[in-house]
Amino acid sequence: MSGACSTVTPQDEVNPTLQWANFAGKEGVELILCVSSALKRGLLDASEAQRYEKEAETVHPAFQISGLGQLIDASASSDRLMTFGG
């Protein structure tokens, strides 16, 4: 099941995943997830699903999973870095 997303938002609630995906498509930004945080929350892309022998990817296709190397490269070549959480 390619591009699967394992969350289901009730119809009367805002779906933050789709809001982020729409924002990224409209503004042309990348949505990068920390690999450690993603794995901890069960968010797997095709590569991670295969690595951990899971049946399907569970992260929305608008998001990419990456590590600290990409964060370091991005912050070195950017004038801003936005993070969420603590």
SERO-4910 file (N, C-alpha, C, O; in steps of 0.05 Angstrom, whole numbers):
BEGIN
 pado doro    nc1    nc2    nc3   cac1   cac2   cac3    cc1    cc2    cc3    oc1    oc2    oc3
  Met    A     17    -23      0      0      0      0     18     25      0     27     33     21
  Ser    A     24     36    -23     42     58    -25     29     84    -17      6     90    -24
  Gly    A     44    101     -2     35    127      5     13    127     26     -2    146     29
  Ala    A     11    106     42    -10    103     62     -6    123     84     17    131     90
  Cys    A    -27    131     96    -26    148    120    -44    135    141    -67    130    136
  Ser    A    -33    129    164    -47    113    183    -66    128    201    -80    116    218
  Thr    A    -66    155    199    -84    170    217   -111    175    203   -112    178    178
  Val    A   -132    175    219   -158    182    208   -170    204    226   -174    201    250
  Thr    A   -174    227    213   -185    250    228   -215    250    226   -226    247    204
  Pro    A   -229    254    248   -258    255    247   -267    278    228   -253    298    225
  Gln    A   -290    274    215   -300    293    195   -304    321    205   -301    340    190
  Asp    A   -310    323    231   -315    350    242   -290    363    253   -292    384    267
  Glu    A   -267    352    249   -241    363    258   -223    370    235   -225    359    213
  Val    A   -205    389    240   -185    397    221   -164    375    218   -156    364    239
  Asn    A   -156    368    194   -136    348    190   -109    362    186   -103    372    164
  Pro    A    -92    362    207    -67    377    204    -48    365    183    -33    380    171
  Thr    A    -49    339    179    -31    327    159    -38    338    131    -20    345    116
  Leu    A    -64    339    125    -72    350     98    -66    379     96    -59    389     75
  Gln    A    -69    394    118    -63    422    118    -33    427    112    -26    444     96
  Trp    A    -16    411    125     13    413    119     19    406     90     34    419     77
  Ala    A      7    384     81     11    375     53      2    396     33     16    402     14
  Asn    A    -21    409     38    -31    430     20    -12    454     21     -6    466      0
  Phe    A     -3    461     45     15    484     48     41    479     32     51    496     18
  Ala    A     52    455     35     77    448     22     74    449     -9     91    459    -23
  Gly    A     51    439    -19     46    440    -47     43    468    -58     53    475    -79
  Lys    A     29    484    -43     24    512    -51     49    529    -49     54    545    -68
  Glu    A     65    526    -28     88    543    -24    114    531    -33    135    545    -34
  Gly    A    114    506    -42    138    493    -52    159    488    -31    183    491    -36
  Val    A    150    481     -7    170    475     15    171    445     19    152    431     13
  Glu    A    193    437     31    196    408     38    186    404     66    190    421     84
  Leu    A    174    381     70    165    373     97    182    350    105    178    327     96
  Ile    A    201    355    123    221    335    131    215    326    160    212    343    177
  Leu    A    214    300    164    210    289    190    236    278    201    250    265    186
  Cys    A    242    283    226    265    271    239    261    241    240    240    231    248
  Val    A    280    225    230    277    196    229    272    184    256    255    167    259
  Ser    A    286    193    277    282    182    304    254    188    314    241    170    325
  Ser    A    245    213    311    218    220    320    197    206    304    176    197    315
  Ala    A    201    203    278    181    190    261    179    160    269    156    150    272
  Leu    A    201    147    272    200    118    280    187    114    307    171     96    310
  Lys    A    193    132    325    181    130    352    150    132    351    136    120    368
  Arg    A    140    146    331    111    150    328     99    132    307     75    136    300
  Gly    A    114    114    297    103     94    277    100    106    250     85     95    234
  Leu    A    114    127    243    113    139    216    135    128    200    159    134    205
  Leu    A    128    112    180    148     99    163    144    106    134    122    106    124
  Asp    A    166    112    120    165    114     91    171     86     80    175     67     95
  Ala    A    172     83     54    176     57     42    203     44     51    204     20     56
  Ser    A    223     60     52    250     50     60    250     40     88    260     19     94
  Glu    A    239     56    107    238     48    135    220     24    139    226      7    156
  Ala    A    198     23    125    180      0    127    194    -25    119    191    -46    132
  Gln    A    209    -24     98    224    -47     88    246    -54    109    249    -78    115
  Arg    A    260    -34    119    282    -39    138    272    -54    163    285    -72    173
  Tyr    A    248    -46    172    238    -57    197    217    -79    192    202    -87    210
  Glu    A    216    -88    167    198   -110    159    169   -106    166    156   -123    176
  Lys    A    160    -81    160    132    -75    164    118    -77    137    130    -74    116
  Glu    A     92    -81    138     77    -86    113     73    -62     95     71    -64     71
  Ala    A     72    -38    107     65    -14     91     78     11    103     84     12    127
  Glu    A     81     30     86     89     56     95     65     70    109     42     65    101
  Thr    A     70     87    128     49     99    143     50    130    144     34    143    156
  Val    A     70    141    130     73    170    130     60    181    104     62    168     83
  His    A     48    204    106     35    217     83     57    222     62     79    230     70
  Pro    A     52    218     37     72    221     16     83    250     14    104    253      1
  Ala    A     70    270     25     81    297     24    105    300     43    120    320     40
  Phe    A    109    282     61    130    284     81    153    266     73    150    244     62
  Gln    A    178    275     80    202    258     76    214    253    103    213    270    121
  Ile    A    225    230    106    239    223    131    269    226    126    279    216    106
  Ser    A    283    240    144    311    244    140    325    246    167    312    246    188
  Gly    A    351    248    167    367    249    191    381    276    196    375    296    182
  Leu    A    399    275    215    413    300    223    430    311    201    434    336    199
  Gly    A    441    295    183    458    305    162    443    324    144    454    345    137
  Gln    A    418    318    137    403    336    120    396    362    136    396    384    124
  Leu    A    390    359    162    385    383    178    409    402    179    406    426    176
  Ile    A    432    390    182    457    406    183    461    420    156    468    444    156
  Asp    A    459    405    135    462    417    108    442    440    103    449    461     94
  Ala    A    417    435    111    396    455    106    401    480    123    397    502    113
  Ser    A    408    476    148    412    500    165    437    515    157    438    540    161
  Ala    A    457    502    146    481    516    137    476    533    112    490    553    108
  Ser    A    456    526     96    450    541     72    424    557     73    414    566     53
  Ser    A    413    560     97    388    574    100    391    599    118    410    601    134
  Asp    A    373    617    115    373    640    133    353    637    156    353    653    175
  Arg    A    337    615    155    318    610    177    315    580    180    318    564    162
  Leu    A    309    572    205    303    544    211    279    544    230    280    556    251
  Met    A    258    530    222    234    528    238    232    500    249    232    481    234
  Thr    A    228    498    275    224    473    288    199    475    306    191    497    314
  Phe    A    188    452    313    165    451    331    170    431    353    185    412    349
  Gly    A    159    436    376    163    418    398    186    426    416    199    446    411
  Gly    A    191    410    436    212    418    454    232    398    460    250    403    476
***
